[in-house]
Structures are given as structure tokens and as C-alpha cells.
Amino acid sequence: MNRNIGARVLSVLLVTAFMGMACMAPVSAGTGDDSDAISPEFGVEYKQNYNTGNNLPNSPAIAEGFYEVFDNAGWGCNIYIGDWDSDAAHVDSVDLAFWAGHGDDSCILLDGLPLVLAWVYFHDCNWGDQDLEWILLHSCHTAQVPGEFKAWPHWALNGAHLVCGFDTVGYDYAQDGAAVANKLFNNYKVRHAWYHALDETHQSNVWIGIIGENAACGDDRIWGEGSVITDPPVDSEIYRCLLQCN
């Protein structure tokens, strides 16, 4: 569906220094994999049934649609269940990660009980300190508060280029995963693929959010489909882009 992205976009390119945290000198983001362009890897996780109710019946279809497109394109896959805060073994072992399930402005919800294990808070994550470049969160409000990705005691944006999510509520549309993935392999920048795919199913009350280490990260395409910037310096600044669905 051809939509005019310029017509209904609040493009907020925030370069925000969070004053409440200690000042840190920029450092280079690390990577645990120097073969990204040759043998890129992705990971997919979803949650359908929650112990506390409010299930998401289309989460399996969202995740499977995303998986099939990347698998058919020849990307290697690591599929993992839970432990999203265990970066070395899971999220940070891939170049691109996709999650479909409940979330909030500071976390994603793996399950309902026990509460101590249910929520994965962004301030407990270190995304990008090994290999991760992009993480896509098909969850409500996950891109609403940029400061959560540079919060004490850990910076979730710790070498990762972009976090794509929802600024507002998002909805459980089965086709979203495949739509995002197909656009990523059709000359879309990561942030544009995320927006345009969700714009096809969501109404104008929904806003899409993209958060990055800096503005240059917004020009990334996935490996093999165009340019990817060199891992950016990790510092207290952050980039944010808000896009309204039509």
C-alpha cells in the first residue's frame, strides 16, 4: 500500500542527553561477530498465552511470518524462549531480534507469573555489547520513553543501532511479522520497513516509535540489503523518531 510518509509524520529526531545520569566518555560499541554481512543471524520469540489472561492469539502467526521470510532468505536462525536479559546466550548472539508479545514503556512481559521472572526491564539489558544491531518489539508502548534505554544500572542501547516498537498501543495483527520482514528485503531502511508494515494494519490513533544510538542509525538497512553504519559510539545521547499511522 503506497502511503505518503511525509503527510502524517511527526518526525522527532531527538538528540537528548539524559542529565540525571553520570557523564560518561563515548566508547566504541563492541561486536562479537565480524561476519555479519556474510552469515547474518536472526532470532524470534513470541508469547501467546499469559497466566494472567489477555492472551495474544496472533502472536504465533506474527512470529512465524517473520521467521519464514528470513529463513527463506538464507539468514541463520537462533530461536530462544525467555532469558531476554541473558544477552551473551540469546539476544546478543544475533544481528536482528524480533519479539511479539505484551510490553510496556519500560519492559517486555515474558509471562504472568512469577512476577520476579515475568518482566524483562530495559534497564537490566545490555543490547549490542556483542552482536545485536536491531531489535524489533511488537509490543505496546515499548518505544514510548527513550530514557528507559539509557537508564541505571544498564544501558539497553549498548551498541545496538535501533530499537523499533510502538509509542502507543499496538494491535495483534497476524500479517505484521511477514510484512515487516518482506519490506526489509525490498530496499527499505529498517525504520521505514517497521513503520510501513504496521501502517498497513493500524489506524491513525497508533504511533510507531524508533529509538537509536544516534541519527545515522536511522539510515541502516539490514545486512545484504544496503548500507549499515559502523557501530556507533555508546554515550548518553539518543535518537528518536515518531511516525503516525494513516
N, C-alpha and C positions, 0 to 999 in steps of 0.2 A: 504494500500500500504506500503510495507516494504521499508524503506529508511535508509541509513546509516547516522545517525545524525552526526557522527564524521567526515565524509568525507568532508562536505562543511559547516562547522560551524566556525564562528569567535566567540568563547566563551569569552566574555568580562565580567569578574567579577570585576567590578569597585567598589572599596570602596573609595568614593570620599567625602571629607569634603569640603563643599562649603564655601570658605573663606570670601565671601562678606557679610555673614550674621552674626549676633551677636552669640557668643558662648552660647550654652545652655546645661545645665546638662541633661543627659538622664533621661527620666521618663518612667514609665510603661504605655503602651498603655491601654486605658480603654475599657471596653466592657459593653454594656447594656443588654446582654443576656447570661445567664450561662447555657442554654440548647441547645447549638449549635449541639452537637453530637446526641441529642435525637430528636429534632424537627428543623432541619435546614431550612432556608428560602432563597429564591432567588427572584430577581427582573429582569424584562426585559423591555427595552424600545427601540423603533426604530423610525426613521424618514424616510419617503419615499419621500414625495413631499415638495419641498422647494419653498418659494415665489420667490426666485431669480433664480430658474431653477436648472439645474444639478441634477435632481432627481435620486433617487436610487431605481429602480423598484423591486429589490430583497430583500430589507431590511425587508419587512413583512415576507417573507419566511425564511430568516436567523433567525429572532427573534422567529418565531413560531416553527421552528425546534428545537431550543434550549429549548424553553418553554415546548414542548411536552415531551422531554426526561426527564427533571427534574420533570415535573408533574407526569409522569408515574412512576417515581422512588419514589414518595411519599414526595417530598420536598414541603413545603408550599410556596405559591407564593404571593408576593406583586407586582402588575403591576402598574406603575406610569407613568404619562405623564409630562415631563418638571420638573422644580424645582430641577435639579440635584445638586444645591448648597444648598438645604434645607435638610441637612444631617439627622437631627433627624426624619423628617417625611418620608423620602424617602430612599435614598441610604444606609444610616447607620442603617436602620431598618432591613436589610437583611444580610445574610452571604456572598452571592455571587451576584454580579450585572453584567448584560450584556447589552451593548449598541451597536446598529447598526445604523450608520448614518455618516454624514460628521464630520471631525475633522481636527485638525492642531497640530503643535508641542507644543501648549500651551493651547489648549481648545478643546471642542466639540461644534458642531453647532446644536442647537435645531431647529432653523428656520431662515428664511432670514430676516424678519422684525418684529418688530422694532429692530434696531441694539443693543439697550441697553439691550434687553432681549434675543437676538439671541445666543450669545456666552456664554458658561459656562467655565470660565478660571480656570485652575487647582489651581492657587494661591488664588482663592476665596473659595476653598473646604477644608473640614476637614474630609477626609475619614478615618474611623476606630476609631473615638473618641467614638463611641458607639458599633456597632456590626460588621461592614463590615470587612471581611478578604480578599476578592479577587474581583477585578473589571476587566472585560474584555471589551475592547474598539475596536470594529470592525470599525476602522476609520483610515484614512491616518495619518501618522506621529505622532500619539499620544504618542509613546514611543521614540521619537527621541531625546528629550532634557531632560535628567534626572533631571537637576536642576529645571525645572518647578514644580516638585513635592515637592521641599523644598525651595520655593520662598516666599518672602514677599508679602502680610502680613500674609498668612496662609500656612501651610504645608498640601498639599493634602494627602501625606503619613503621617497620624497622628494616626497610629495604624493599618491601613490596611497592609496586608502582601505583596501583589503583585498587580501591575497594568500590564496587558498584552495588547499590542497594536501592531501597525506597526511602524517600524523605517522609512520605505519608504512609497510610495503609496501602498494602498491595493485595492482589487477589489471586486465588488458586486456579489459574487457567492452565489447562493441560498442555497447550501448544507452546507455552512460553520458552521452555528449555530448548526445543528444536529450533524455534525461530531465532533465538539469540545465537545459537551455535552456527546455523546456516549463514547468518549475516557476518559472523566473524571470519568465515571462509569466503566471503564475497566482497572483499575490499572495503569493509567498514572498519574504522577505528574501534577499539574496544568500547569506549564510552558511547559511541554512536550506535554500535550494534546492540548494546544493552538498552539504550533509550528507544530506538526504532522498533525493536521486537516487542517491548512492553507497551509501547504506544498503540500497537495494533489491537491489543485486547483491553486496555484500560481507558477509562473515561477522564474527562478534564479535571475531576477532583483529585486525581492522583499525580503526584510529583515524583520524579525519578531523581536520585542523588548519586553523584560520583565524587569520591574523595581520593586525593592523590598526594604523593610526597611533594610534587611541585607541578606547575602548569604544563611543563614539557611532557609529563607523563600522559597527559590527555591526548597526545598525538600517537600513542602506541597503537600498533596493530599486533596481532598475535604472531608468534614465530612462524616464519614461512609465508606470511601474507603481507609483509611490508616491514617498515622500519620499527625498531624497538630501541628506545633510548638506552644509553649506558646507565647502569644502576645509579640512581641519584644520590647525592649526599643525604644522610639522615640527620635532620635537625628539627627544631620546634615549629618550623613553618609547615603550612598545609594548603592544599588546593581543593576547592570545592566547586562543583558545577551542578546547578539545579535546572531540571527540564520538566515542563508541564506537558502531560499527555493531552492529545487533542480530542 
